[in-house]
Amino acid sequence: MEKEQLIEIANTEMPFGKYKGRRLIDVPEEYFLWFARKDEFPPGRLGELMAITLLIKSEGLSHLVQPLKRR
């Protein structure tokens, strides 16, 4: 994980679905687990960030990303 990825996770909004408009770090872990179980993260950068977000959340490290949010 690189700092740039963490900053993106803190500030990228979910572009679709139930949590549209929420920053990735604020989307519940269960939502990302659903994508992982189906092995269907979206292609491209968004899918990469969602997978990293799941890793961060499953390891209990969300508190490290929260301060990187832009207001």
PDB file of N, CA, C, O and CB in Angstrom:
ATOM      1  N   MET A   1       0.834  -1.179   0.000  1.00  0.00           N
ATOM      2  CA  MET A   1       0.000   0.000   0.000  1.00  0.00           C
ATOM      3  C   MET A   1       0.878   1.241   0.000  1.00  0.00           C
ATOM      4  O   MET A   1       1.881   1.323   0.710  1.00  0.00           O
ATOM      5  CB  MET A   1      -0.949  -0.002   1.207  1.00  0.00           C
ATOM      6  N   GLU A   2       0.479   2.184  -0.802  1.00  0.00           N
ATOM      7  CA  GLU A   2       1.220   3.427  -0.878  1.00  0.00           C
ATOM      8  C   GLU A   2       0.357   4.567  -0.347  1.00  0.00           C
ATOM      9  O   GLU A   2      -0.871   4.478  -0.328  1.00  0.00           O
ATOM     10  CB  GLU A   2       1.673   3.708  -2.327  1.00  0.00           C
ATOM     11  N   LYS A   3       1.014   5.630   0.079  1.00  0.00           N
ATOM     12  CA  LYS A   3       0.300   6.760   0.660  1.00  0.00           C
ATOM     13  C   LYS A   3      -0.746   7.315  -0.310  1.00  0.00           C
ATOM     14  O   LYS A   3      -1.844   7.687   0.103  1.00  0.00           O
ATOM     15  CB  LYS A   3       1.286   7.859   1.058  1.00  0.00           C
ATOM     16  N   GLU A   4      -0.406   7.368  -1.586  1.00  0.00           N
ATOM     17  CA  GLU A   4      -1.343   7.890  -2.589  1.00  0.00           C
ATOM     18  C   GLU A   4      -2.618   7.055  -2.634  1.00  0.00           C
ATOM     19  O   GLU A   4      -3.712   7.596  -2.791  1.00  0.00           O
ATOM     20  CB  GLU A   4      -0.685   7.918  -3.978  1.00  0.00           C
ATOM     21  N   GLN A   5      -2.478   5.743  -2.496  1.00  0.00           N
ATOM     22  CA  GLN A   5      -3.650   4.864  -2.485  1.00  0.00           C
ATOM     23  C   GLN A   5      -4.515   5.142  -1.265  1.00  0.00           C
ATOM     24  O   GLN A   5      -5.742   5.170  -1.360  1.00  0.00           O
ATOM     25  CB  GLN A   5      -3.222   3.387  -2.507  1.00  0.00           C
ATOM     26  N   LEU A   6      -3.885   5.343  -0.137  1.00  0.00           N
ATOM     27  CA  LEU A   6      -4.637   5.623   1.093  1.00  0.00           C
ATOM     28  C   LEU A   6      -5.390   6.943   0.982  1.00  0.00           C
ATOM     29  O   LEU A   6      -6.531   7.054   1.430  1.00  0.00           O
ATOM     30  CB  LEU A   6      -3.693   5.656   2.308  1.00  0.00           C
ATOM     31  N   ILE A   7      -4.751   7.938   0.386  1.00  0.00           N
ATOM     32  CA  ILE A   7      -5.411   9.233   0.188  1.00  0.00           C
ATOM     33  C   ILE A   7      -6.606   9.067  -0.759  1.00  0.00           C
ATOM     34  O   ILE A   7      -7.666   9.651  -0.531  1.00  0.00           O
ATOM     35  CB  ILE A   7      -4.407  10.284  -0.378  1.00  0.00           C
ATOM     36  N   GLU A   8      -6.434   8.280  -1.808  1.00  0.00           N
ATOM     37  CA  GLU A   8      -7.548   8.021  -2.734  1.00  0.00           C
ATOM     38  C   GLU A   8      -8.704   7.321  -2.030  1.00  0.00           C
ATOM     39  O   GLU A   8      -9.862   7.688  -2.226  1.00  0.00           O
ATOM     40  CB  GLU A   8      -7.071   7.172  -3.922  1.00  0.00           C
ATOM     41  N   ILE A   9      -8.400   6.325  -1.220  1.00  0.00           N
ATOM     42  CA  ILE A   9      -9.432   5.587  -0.489  1.00  0.00           C
ATOM     43  C   ILE A   9     -10.182   6.515   0.459  1.00  0.00           C
ATOM     44  O   ILE A   9     -11.392   6.379   0.639  1.00  0.00           O
ATOM     45  CB  ILE A   9      -8.811   4.416   0.295  1.00  0.00           C
ATOM     46  N   ALA A  10      -9.478   7.440   1.052  1.00  0.00           N
ATOM     47  CA  ALA A  10     -10.101   8.376   1.990  1.00  0.00           C
ATOM     48  C   ALA A  10     -11.012   9.380   1.288  1.00  0.00           C
ATOM     49  O   ALA A  10     -11.922   9.931   1.907  1.00  0.00           O
ATOM     50  CB  ALA A  10      -9.031   9.116   2.770  1.00  0.00           C
ATOM     51  N   ASN A  11     -10.771   9.620  -0.003  1.00  0.00           N
ATOM     52  CA  ASN A  11     -11.474  10.710  -0.677  1.00  0.00           C
ATOM     53  C   ASN A  11     -12.285  10.321  -1.911  1.00  0.00           C
ATOM     54  O   ASN A  11     -13.033  11.149  -2.431  1.00  0.00           O
ATOM     55  CB  ASN A  11     -10.498  11.726  -1.066  1.00  0.00           C
ATOM     56  N   THR A  12     -12.159   9.096  -2.389  1.00  0.00           N
ATOM     57  CA  THR A  12     -12.933   8.656  -3.550  1.00  0.00           C
ATOM     58  C   THR A  12     -14.328   8.236  -3.105  1.00  0.00           C
ATOM     59  O   THR A  12     -14.489   7.456  -2.166  1.00  0.00           O
ATOM     60  CB  THR A  12     -12.219   7.487  -4.281  1.00  0.00           C
ATOM     61  N   GLU A  13     -15.330   8.767  -3.795  1.00  0.00           N
ATOM     62  CA  GLU A  13     -16.710   8.408  -3.478  1.00  0.00           C
ATOM     63  C   GLU A  13     -17.133   7.185  -4.281  1.00  0.00           C
ATOM     64  O   GLU A  13     -16.750   7.008  -5.437  1.00  0.00           O
ATOM     65  CB  GLU A  13     -17.659   9.590  -3.758  1.00  0.00           C
ATOM     66  N   MET A  14     -17.929   6.354  -3.635  1.00  0.00           N
ATOM     67  CA  MET A  14     -18.506   5.190  -4.301  1.00  0.00           C
ATOM     68  C   MET A  14     -19.417   5.717  -5.402  1.00  0.00           C
ATOM     69  O   MET A  14     -20.333   6.487  -5.112  1.00  0.00           O
ATOM     70  CB  MET A  14     -19.292   4.259  -3.289  1.00  0.00           C
ATOM     71  N   PRO A  15     -19.196   5.323  -6.669  1.00  0.00           N
ATOM     72  CA  PRO A  15     -19.969   5.911  -7.763  1.00  0.00           C
ATOM     73  C   PRO A  15     -21.301   5.227  -8.064  1.00  0.00           C
ATOM     74  O   PRO A  15     -22.039   5.685  -8.937  1.00  0.00           O
ATOM     75  CB  PRO A  15     -19.149   5.902  -8.986  1.00  0.00           C
ATOM     76  N   PHE A  16     -21.623   4.142  -7.361  1.00  0.00           N
ATOM     77  CA  PHE A  16     -22.853   3.414  -7.666  1.00  0.00           C
ATOM     78  C   PHE A  16     -23.325   2.647  -6.438  1.00  0.00           C
ATOM     79  O   PHE A  16     -22.631   2.559  -5.426  1.00  0.00           O
ATOM     80  CB  PHE A  16     -22.639   2.451  -8.852  1.00  0.00           C
ATOM     81  N   GLY A  17     -24.531   2.095  -6.561  1.00  0.00           N
ATOM     82  CA  GLY A  17     -25.044   1.173  -5.554  1.00  0.00           C
ATOM     83  C   GLY A  17     -25.607   1.818  -4.306  1.00  0.00           C
ATOM     84  O   GLY A  17     -25.831   3.026  -4.237  1.00  0.00           O
ATOM     85  N   LYS A  18     -25.821   0.974  -3.340  1.00  0.00           N
ATOM     86  CA  LYS A  18     -26.450   1.348  -2.078  1.00  0.00           C
ATOM     87  C   LYS A  18     -25.687   2.457  -1.354  1.00  0.00           C
ATOM     88  O   LYS A  18     -26.289   3.278  -0.662  1.00  0.00           O
ATOM     89  CB  LYS A  18     -26.562   0.135  -1.181  1.00  0.00           C
ATOM     90  N   TYR A  19     -24.376   2.479  -1.510  1.00  0.00           N
ATOM     91  CA  TYR A  19     -23.547   3.442  -0.794  1.00  0.00           C
ATOM     92  C   TYR A  19     -22.989   4.526  -1.706  1.00  0.00           C
ATOM     93  O   TYR A  19     -21.955   5.124  -1.407  1.00  0.00           O
ATOM     94  CB  TYR A  19     -22.412   2.730  -0.104  1.00  0.00           C
ATOM     95  N   LYS A  20     -23.670   4.778  -2.815  1.00  0.00           N
ATOM     96  CA  LYS A  20     -23.254   5.817  -3.755  1.00  0.00           C
ATOM     97  C   LYS A  20     -23.092   7.148  -3.017  1.00  0.00           C
ATOM     98  O   LYS A  20     -23.959   7.556  -2.245  1.00  0.00           O
ATOM     99  CB  LYS A  20     -24.282   5.956  -4.914  1.00  0.00           C
ATOM    100  N   GLY A  21     -21.968   7.808  -3.270  1.00  0.00           N
ATOM    101  CA  GLY A  21     -21.710   9.105  -2.652  1.00  0.00           C
ATOM    102  C   GLY A  21     -20.901   9.029  -1.371  1.00  0.00           C
ATOM    103  O   GLY A  21     -20.366  10.044  -0.924  1.00  0.00           O
ATOM    104  N   ARG A  22     -20.796   7.854  -0.770  1.00  0.00           N
ATOM    105  CA  ARG A  22     -19.964   7.709   0.432  1.00  0.00           C
ATOM    106  C   ARG A  22     -18.520   7.472   0.028  1.00  0.00           C
ATOM    107  O   ARG A  22     -18.242   6.824  -0.981  1.00  0.00           O
ATOM    108  CB  ARG A  22     -20.471   6.546   1.325  1.00  0.00           C
ATOM    109  N   ARG A  23     -17.618   7.998   0.816  1.00  0.00           N
ATOM    110  CA  ARG A  23     -16.204   7.734   0.561  1.00  0.00           C
ATOM    111  C   ARG A  23     -15.925   6.263   0.818  1.00  0.00           C
ATOM    112  O   ARG A  23     -16.539   5.652   1.693  1.00  0.00           O
ATOM    113  CB  ARG A  23     -15.293   8.631   1.446  1.00  0.00           C
ATOM    114  N   LEU A  24     -15.005   5.701   0.061  1.00  0.00           N
ATOM    115  CA  LEU A  24     -14.734   4.264   0.168  1.00  0.00           C
ATOM    116  C   LEU A  24     -14.456   3.845   1.601  1.00  0.00           C
ATOM    117  O   LEU A  24     -14.926   2.793   2.034  1.00  0.00           O
ATOM    118  CB  LEU A  24     -13.557   3.884  -0.712  1.00  0.00           C
ATOM    119  N   ILE A  25     -13.707   4.640   2.341  1.00  0.00           N
ATOM    120  CA  ILE A  25     -13.358   4.254   3.708  1.00  0.00           C
ATOM    121  C   ILE A  25     -14.588   4.240   4.609  1.00  0.00           C
ATOM    122  O   ILE A  25     -14.559   3.630   5.678  1.00  0.00           O
ATOM    123  CB  ILE A  25     -12.302   5.205   4.277  1.00  0.00           C
ATOM    124  N   ASP A  26     -15.665   4.902   4.197  1.00  0.00           N
ATOM    125  CA  ASP A  26     -16.885   4.958   5.002  1.00  0.00           C
ATOM    126  C   ASP A  26     -17.925   3.903   4.604  1.00  0.00           C
ATOM    127  O   ASP A  26     -18.966   3.783   5.250  1.00  0.00           O
ATOM    128  CB  ASP A  26     -17.496   6.331   4.889  1.00  0.00           C
ATOM    129  N   VAL A  27     -17.646   3.153   3.559  1.00  0.00           N
ATOM    130  CA  VAL A  27     -18.548   2.088   3.125  1.00  0.00           C
ATOM    131  C   VAL A  27     -18.326   0.880   4.044  1.00  0.00           C
ATOM    132  O   VAL A  27     -17.180   0.534   4.331  1.00  0.00           O
ATOM    133  CB  VAL A  27     -18.305   1.710   1.609  1.00  0.00           C
ATOM    134  N   PRO A  28     -19.395   0.237   4.506  1.00  0.00           N
ATOM    135  CA  PRO A  28     -19.237  -0.919   5.411  1.00  0.00           C
ATOM    136  C   PRO A  28     -18.426  -2.060   4.788  1.00  0.00           C
ATOM    137  O   PRO A  28     -18.511  -2.325   3.588  1.00  0.00           O
ATOM    138  CB  PRO A  28     -20.606  -1.443   5.821  1.00  0.00           C
ATOM    139  N   GLU A  29     -17.658  -2.710   5.618  1.00  0.00           N
ATOM    140  CA  GLU A  29     -16.825  -3.838   5.194  1.00  0.00           C
ATOM    141  C   GLU A  29     -17.651  -4.916   4.498  1.00  0.00           C
ATOM    142  O   GLU A  29     -17.190  -5.520   3.529  1.00  0.00           O
ATOM    143  CB  GLU A  29     -16.097  -4.438   6.396  1.00  0.00           C
ATOM    144  N   GLU A  30     -18.856  -5.159   4.979  1.00  0.00           N
ATOM    145  CA  GLU A  30     -19.702  -6.210   4.423  1.00  0.00           C
ATOM    146  C   GLU A  30     -19.987  -6.000   2.934  1.00  0.00           C
ATOM    147  O   GLU A  30     -20.120  -6.964   2.180  1.00  0.00           O
ATOM    148  CB  GLU A  30     -21.010  -6.278   5.190  1.00  0.00           C
ATOM    149  N   TYR A  31     -20.077  -4.742   2.520  1.00  0.00           N
ATOM    150  CA  TYR A  31     -20.324  -4.435   1.114  1.00  0.00           C
ATOM    151  C   TYR A  31     -19.154  -4.907   0.253  1.00  0.00           C
ATOM    152  O   TYR A  31     -19.358  -5.490  -0.813  1.00  0.00           O
ATOM    153  CB  TYR A  31     -20.556  -2.923   0.923  1.00  0.00           C
ATOM    154  N   PHE A  32     -17.934  -4.656   0.713  1.00  0.00           N
ATOM    155  CA  PHE A  32     -16.747  -5.094  -0.017  1.00  0.00           C
ATOM    156  C   PHE A  32     -16.604  -6.618   0.036  1.00  0.00           C
ATOM    157  O   PHE A  32     -16.150  -7.237  -0.927  1.00  0.00           O
ATOM    158  CB  PHE A  32     -15.490  -4.422   0.557  1.00  0.00           C
ATOM    159  N   LEU A  33     -16.988  -7.209   1.153  1.00  0.00           N
ATOM    160  CA  LEU A  33     -16.940  -8.670   1.264  1.00  0.00           C
ATOM    161  C   LEU A  33     -17.865  -9.324   0.250  1.00  0.00           C
ATOM    162  O   LEU A  33     -17.543 -10.380  -0.295  1.00  0.00           O
ATOM    163  CB  LEU A  33     -17.317  -9.114   2.681  1.00  0.00           C
ATOM    164  N   TRP A  34     -19.001  -8.710  -0.002  1.00  0.00           N
ATOM    165  CA  TRP A  34     -19.938  -9.241  -0.986  1.00  0.00           C
ATOM    166  C   TRP A  34     -19.272  -9.303  -2.368  1.00  0.00           C
ATOM    167  O   TRP A  34     -19.377 -10.315  -3.060  1.00  0.00           O
ATOM    168  CB  TRP A  34     -21.221  -8.373  -1.038  1.00  0.00           C
ATOM    169  N   PHE A  35     -18.597  -8.234  -2.762  1.00  0.00           N
ATOM    170  CA  PHE A  35     -17.878  -8.224  -4.042  1.00  0.00           C
ATOM    171  C   PHE A  35     -16.782  -9.286  -4.050  1.00  0.00           C
ATOM    172  O   PHE A  35     -16.595  -9.980  -5.049  1.00  0.00           O
ATOM    173  CB  PHE A  35     -17.271  -6.830  -4.313  1.00  0.00           C
ATOM    174  N   ALA A  36     -16.063  -9.412  -2.946  1.00  0.00           N
ATOM    175  CA  ALA A  36     -14.960 -10.377  -2.869  1.00  0.00           C
ATOM    176  C   ALA A  36     -15.478 -11.814  -2.981  1.00  0.00           C
ATOM    177  O   ALA A  36     -14.882 -12.638  -3.675  1.00  0.00           O
ATOM    178  CB  ALA A  36     -14.181 -10.198  -1.550  1.00  0.00           C
ATOM    179  N   ARG A  37     -16.573 -12.110  -2.306  1.00  0.00           N
ATOM    180  CA  ARG A  37     -17.135 -13.467  -2.367  1.00  0.00           C
ATOM    181  C   ARG A  37     -17.561 -13.831  -3.784  1.00  0.00           C
ATOM    182  O   ARG A  37     -17.419 -14.978  -4.205  1.00  0.00           O
ATOM    183  CB  ARG A  37     -18.332 -13.592  -1.418  1.00  0.00           C
ATOM    184  N   LYS A  38     -18.076 -12.867  -4.504  1.00  0.00           N
ATOM    185  CA  LYS A  38     -18.506 -13.096  -5.878  1.00  0.00           C
ATOM    186  C   LYS A  38     -17.332 -12.979  -6.856  1.00  0.00           C
ATOM    187  O   LYS A  38     -17.478 -13.250  -8.048  1.00  0.00           O
ATOM    188  CB  LYS A  38     -19.610 -12.103  -6.258  1.00  0.00           C
ATOM    189  N   ASP A  39     -16.174 -12.575  -6.343  1.00  0.00           N
ATOM    190  CA  ASP A  39     -14.981 -12.354  -7.167  1.00  0.00           C
ATOM    191  C   ASP A  39     -15.296 -11.391  -8.299  1.00  0.00           C
ATOM    192  O   ASP A  39     -14.928 -11.617  -9.452  1.00  0.00           O
ATOM    193  CB  ASP A  39     -14.450 -13.688  -7.732  1.00  0.00           C
ATOM    194  N   GLU A  40     -15.993 -10.301  -7.942  1.00  0.00           N
ATOM    195  CA  GLU A  40     -16.469  -9.354  -8.957  1.00  0.00           C
ATOM    196  C   GLU A  40     -16.235  -7.901  -8.577  1.00  0.00           C
ATOM    197  O   GLU A  40     -17.137  -7.075  -8.715  1.00  0.00           O
ATOM    198  CB  GLU A  40     -17.934  -9.568  -9.205  1.00  0.00           C
ATOM    199  N   PHE A  41     -15.036  -7.576  -8.101  1.00  0.00           N
ATOM    200  CA  PHE A  41     -14.740  -6.156  -7.943  1.00  0.00           C
ATOM    201  C   PHE A  41     -14.779  -5.533  -9.337  1.00  0.00           C
ATOM    202  O   PHE A  41     -14.422  -6.190 -10.315  1.00  0.00           O
ATOM    203  CB  PHE A  41     -13.340  -5.923  -7.240  1.00  0.00           C
ATOM    204  N   PRO A  42     -15.206  -4.278  -9.439  1.00  0.00           N
ATOM    205  CA  PRO A  42     -15.227  -3.632 -10.755  1.00  0.00           C
ATOM    206  C   PRO A  42     -13.817  -3.611 -11.360  1.00  0.00           C
ATOM    207  O   PRO A  42     -12.826  -3.625 -10.632  1.00  0.00           O
ATOM    208  CB  PRO A  42     -15.788  -2.188 -10.643  1.00  0.00           C
ATOM    209  N   PRO A  43     -13.736  -3.578 -12.672  1.00  0.00           N
ATOM    210  CA  PRO A  43     -12.421  -3.519 -13.303  1.00  0.00           C
ATOM    211  C   PRO A  43     -11.762  -2.155 -13.080  1.00  0.00           C
ATOM    212  O   PRO A  43     -12.442  -1.170 -12.791  1.00  0.00           O
ATOM    213  CB  PRO A  43     -12.539  -3.810 -14.806  1.00  0.00           C
ATOM    214  N   GLY A  44     -10.469  -2.107 -13.214  1.00  0.00           N
ATOM    215  CA  GLY A  44      -9.749  -0.845 -13.161  1.00  0.00           C
ATOM    216  C   GLY A  44      -9.431  -0.356 -11.765  1.00  0.00           C
ATOM    217  O   GLY A  44      -9.409  -1.111 -10.793  1.00  0.00           O
ATOM    218  N   ARG A  45      -9.188   0.934 -11.711  1.00  0.00           N
ATOM    219  CA  ARG A  45      -8.717   1.581 -10.475  1.00  0.00           C
ATOM    220  C   ARG A  45      -9.723   1.435  -9.340  1.00  0.00           C
ATOM    221  O   ARG A  45      -9.332   1.156  -8.206  1.00  0.00           O
ATOM    222  CB  ARG A  45      -8.439   3.063 -10.726  1.00  0.00           C
ATOM    223  N   LEU A  46     -11.002   1.616  -9.621  1.00  0.00           N
ATOM    224  CA  LEU A  46     -12.008   1.508  -8.564  1.00  0.00           C
ATOM    225  C   LEU A  46     -11.963   0.134  -7.910  1.00  0.00           C
ATOM    226  O   LEU A  46     -11.986   0.035  -6.683  1.00  0.00           O
ATOM    227  CB  LEU A  46     -13.410   1.780  -9.125  1.00  0.00           C
ATOM    228  N   GLY A  47     -11.901  -0.913  -8.698  1.00  0.00           N
ATOM    229  CA  GLY A  47     -11.826  -2.267  -8.154  1.00  0.00           C
ATOM    230  C   GLY A  47     -10.591  -2.472  -7.289  1.00  0.00           C
ATOM    231  O   GLY A  47     -10.659  -3.110  -6.238  1.00  0.00           O
ATOM    232  N   GLU A  48      -9.462  -1.930  -7.736  1.00  0.00           N
ATOM    233  CA  GLU A  48      -8.230  -2.014  -6.948  1.00  0.00           C
ATOM    234  C   GLU A  48      -8.405  -1.330  -5.600  1.00  0.00           C
ATOM    235  O   GLU A  48      -8.044  -1.881  -4.560  1.00  0.00           O
ATOM    236  CB  GLU A  48      -7.056  -1.384  -7.711  1.00  0.00           C
ATOM    237  N   LEU A  49      -8.962  -0.125  -5.630  1.00  0.00           N
ATOM    238  CA  LEU A  49      -9.152   0.628  -4.379  1.00  0.00           C
ATOM    239  C   LEU A  49     -10.148  -0.075  -3.455  1.00  0.00           C
ATOM    240  O   LEU A  49      -9.969  -0.077  -2.237  1.00  0.00           O
ATOM    241  CB  LEU A  49      -9.640   2.058  -4.683  1.00  0.00           C
ATOM    242  N   MET A  50     -11.186  -0.667  -4.025  1.00  0.00           N
ATOM    243  CA  MET A  50     -12.157  -1.390  -3.202  1.00  0.00           C
ATOM    244  C   MET A  50     -11.505  -2.596  -2.530  1.00  0.00           C
ATOM    245  O   MET A  50     -11.766  -2.869  -1.359  1.00  0.00           O
ATOM    246  CB  MET A  50     -13.357  -1.842  -4.056  1.00  0.00           C
ATOM    247  N   ALA A  51     -10.661  -3.315  -3.262  1.00  0.00           N
ATOM    248  CA  ALA A  51      -9.971  -4.473  -2.687  1.00  0.00           C
ATOM    249  C   ALA A  51      -9.015  -4.053  -1.578  1.00  0.00           C
ATOM    250  O   ALA A  51      -8.923  -4.721  -0.549  1.00  0.00           O
ATOM    251  CB  ALA A  51      -9.207  -5.233  -3.774  1.00  0.00           C
ATOM    252  N   ILE A  52      -8.309  -2.957  -1.782  1.00  0.00           N
ATOM    253  CA  ILE A  52      -7.396  -2.455  -0.740  1.00  0.00           C
ATOM    254  C   ILE A  52      -8.189  -1.988   0.469  1.00  0.00           C
ATOM    255  O   ILE A  52      -7.779  -2.207   1.609  1.00  0.00           O
ATOM    256  CB  ILE A  52      -6.520  -1.297  -1.282  1.00  0.00           C
ATOM    257  N   THR A  53      -9.323  -1.346   0.222  1.00  0.00           N
ATOM    258  CA  THR A  53     -10.171  -0.893   1.325  1.00  0.00           C
ATOM    259  C   THR A  53     -10.640  -2.083   2.159  1.00  0.00           C
ATOM    260  O   THR A  53     -10.654  -2.013   3.388  1.00  0.00           O
ATOM    261  CB  THR A  53     -11.383  -0.103   0.788  1.00  0.00           C
ATOM    262  N   LEU A  54     -11.018  -3.157   1.505  1.00  0.00           N
ATOM    263  CA  LEU A  54     -11.423  -4.363   2.229  1.00  0.00           C
ATOM    264  C   LEU A  54     -10.277  -4.865   3.102  1.00  0.00           C
ATOM    265  O   LEU A  54     -10.494  -5.229   4.258  1.00  0.00           O
ATOM    266  CB  LEU A  54     -11.871  -5.467   1.243  1.00  0.00           C
ATOM    267  N   LEU A  55      -9.082  -4.887   2.572  1.00  0.00           N
ATOM    268  CA  LEU A  55      -7.920  -5.315   3.349  1.00  0.00           C
ATOM    269  C   LEU A  55      -7.710  -4.418   4.567  1.00  0.00           C
ATOM    270  O   LEU A  55      -7.474  -4.907   5.671  1.00  0.00           O
ATOM    271  CB  LEU A  55      -6.663  -5.312   2.471  1.00  0.00           C
ATOM    272  N   ILE A  56      -7.796  -3.123   4.363  1.00  0.00           N
ATOM    273  CA  ILE A  56      -7.628  -2.162   5.466  1.00  0.00           C
ATOM    274  C   ILE A  56      -8.677  -2.407   6.543  1.00  0.00           C
ATOM    275  O   ILE A  56      -8.355  -2.459   7.731  1.00  0.00           O
ATOM    276  CB  ILE A  56      -7.727  -0.704   4.947  1.00  0.00           C
ATOM    277  N   LYS A  57      -9.921  -2.555   6.129  1.00  0.00           N
ATOM    278  CA  LYS A  57     -11.008  -2.753   7.084  1.00  0.00           C
ATOM    279  C   LYS A  57     -10.890  -4.090   7.807  1.00  0.00           C
ATOM    280  O   LYS A  57     -11.118  -4.163   9.014  1.00  0.00           O
ATOM    281  CB  LYS A  57     -12.351  -2.666   6.375  1.00  0.00           C
ATOM    282  N   SER A  58     -10.538  -5.141   7.086  1.00  0.00           N
ATOM    283  CA  SER A  58     -10.455  -6.463   7.715  1.00  0.00           C
ATOM    284  C   SER A  58      -9.293  -6.553   8.707  1.00  0.00           C
ATOM    285  O   SER A  58      -9.313  -7.380   9.619  1.00  0.00           O
ATOM    286  CB  SER A  58     -10.304  -7.543   6.645  1.00  0.00           C
ATOM    287  N   GLU A  59      -8.291  -5.707   8.526  1.00  0.00           N
ATOM    288  CA  GLU A  59      -7.159  -5.676   9.451  1.00  0.00           C
ATOM    289  C   GLU A  59      -7.351  -4.651  10.575  1.00  0.00           C
ATOM    290  O   GLU A  59      -6.476  -4.484  11.424  1.00  0.00           O
ATOM    291  CB  GLU A  59      -5.879  -5.368   8.688  1.00  0.00           C
ATOM    292  N   GLY A  60      -8.496  -3.970  10.575  1.00  0.00           N
ATOM    293  CA  GLY A  60      -8.785  -3.003  11.627  1.00  0.00           C
ATOM    294  C   GLY A  60      -7.959  -1.730  11.536  1.00  0.00           C
ATOM    295  O   GLY A  60      -7.630  -1.129  12.559  1.00  0.00           O
ATOM    296  N   LEU A  61      -7.622  -1.316  10.326  1.00  0.00           N
ATOM    297  CA  LEU A  61      -6.745  -0.157  10.145  1.00  0.00           C
ATOM    298  C   LEU A  61      -7.453   1.082   9.600  1.00  0.00           C
ATOM    299  O   LEU A  61      -6.795   2.033   9.176  1.00  0.00           O
ATOM    300  CB  LEU A  61      -5.627  -0.522   9.225  1.00  0.00           C
ATOM    301  N   SER A  62      -8.773   1.080   9.608  1.00  0.00           N
ATOM    302  CA  SER A  62      -9.530   2.215   9.074  1.00  0.00           C
ATOM    303  C   SER A  62      -9.149   3.526   9.747  1.00  0.00           C
ATOM    304  O   SER A  62      -9.161   4.581   9.113  1.00  0.00           O
ATOM    305  CB  SER A  62     -11.019   1.973   9.237  1.00  0.00           C
ATOM    306  N   HIS A  63      -8.816   3.460  11.014  1.00  0.00           N
ATOM    307  CA  HIS A  63      -8.474   4.678  11.758  1.00  0.00           C
ATOM    308  C   HIS A  63      -7.230   5.368  11.200  1.00  0.00           C
ATOM    309  O   HIS A  63      -7.020   6.555  11.451  1.00  0.00           O
ATOM    310  CB  HIS A  63      -8.257   4.346  13.228  1.00  0.00           C
ATOM    311  N   LEU A  64      -6.416   4.649  10.458  1.00  0.00           N
ATOM    312  CA  LEU A  64      -5.218   5.254   9.857  1.00  0.00           C
ATOM    313  C   LEU A  64      -5.560   6.050   8.593  1.00  0.00           C
ATOM    314  O   LEU A  64      -4.816   6.949   8.201  1.00  0.00           O
ATOM    315  CB  LEU A  64      -4.186   4.164   9.523  1.00  0.00           C
ATOM    316  N   VAL A  65      -6.676   5.719   7.966  1.00  0.00           N
ATOM    317  CA  VAL A  65      -7.075   6.375   6.730  1.00  0.00           C
ATOM    318  C   VAL A  65      -7.967   7.583   7.013  1.00  0.00           C
ATOM    319  O   VAL A  65      -7.923   8.562   6.269  1.00  0.00           O
ATOM    320  CB  VAL A  65      -7.798   5.386   5.815  1.00  0.00           C
ATOM    321  N   GLN A  66      -8.760   7.532   8.055  1.00  0.00           N
ATOM    322  CA  GLN A  66      -9.716   8.603   8.360  1.00  0.00           C
ATOM    323  C   GLN A  66      -9.090   9.999   8.369  1.00  0.00           C
ATOM    324  O   GLN A  66      -9.696  10.926   7.830  1.00  0.00           O
ATOM    325  CB  GLN A  66     -10.353   8.342   9.697  1.00  0.00           C
ATOM    326  N   PRO A  67      -7.900  10.191   8.958  1.00  0.00           N
ATOM    327  CA  PRO A  67      -7.319  11.542   8.994  1.00  0.00           C
ATOM    328  C   PRO A  67      -6.928  12.071   7.614  1.00  0.00           C
ATOM    329  O   PRO A  67      -6.643  13.261   7.483  1.00  0.00           O
ATOM    330  CB  PRO A  67      -6.104  11.547   9.890  1.00  0.00           C
ATOM    331  N   LEU A  68      -6.906  11.240   6.600  1.00  0.00           N
ATOM    332  CA  LEU A  68      -6.490  11.669   5.260  1.00  0.00           C
ATOM    333  C   LEU A  68      -7.642  12.256   4.445  1.00  0.00           C
ATOM    334  O   LEU A  68      -7.440  12.692   3.312  1.00  0.00           O
ATOM    335  CB  LEU A  68      -5.885  10.499   4.510  1.00  0.00           C
ATOM    336  N   LYS A  69      -8.840  12.268   5.013  1.00  0.00           N
ATOM    337  CA  LYS A  69     -10.002  12.829   4.307  1.00  0.00           C
ATOM    338  C   LYS A  69      -9.831  14.318   4.113  1.00  0.00           C
ATOM    339  O   LYS A  69      -9.400  15.049   5.005  1.00  0.00           O
ATOM    340  CB  LYS A  69     -11.305  12.543   5.074  1.00  0.00           C
ATOM    341  N   ARG A  70     -10.190  14.743   2.897  1.00  0.00           N
ATOM    342  CA  ARG A  70     -10.253  16.183   2.634  1.00  0.00           C
ATOM    343  C   ARG A  70     -11.639  16.656   3.035  1.00  0.00           C
ATOM    344  O   ARG A  70     -12.620  15.933   2.862  1.00  0.00           O
ATOM    345  CB  ARG A  70      -9.949  16.517   1.121  1.00  0.00           C
ATOM    346  N   ARG A  71     -11.719  17.796   3.540  1.00  0.00           N
ATOM    347  CA  ARG A  71     -13.017  18.324   3.981  1.00  0.00           C
ATOM    348  C   ARG A  71     -13.800  18.893   2.847  1.00  0.00           C
ATOM    349  O   ARG A  71     -14.914  19.378   3.048  1.00  0.00           O
ATOM    350  CB  ARG A  71     -12.835  19.376   5.033  1.00  0.00           C
TER     351      ARG A  71
END
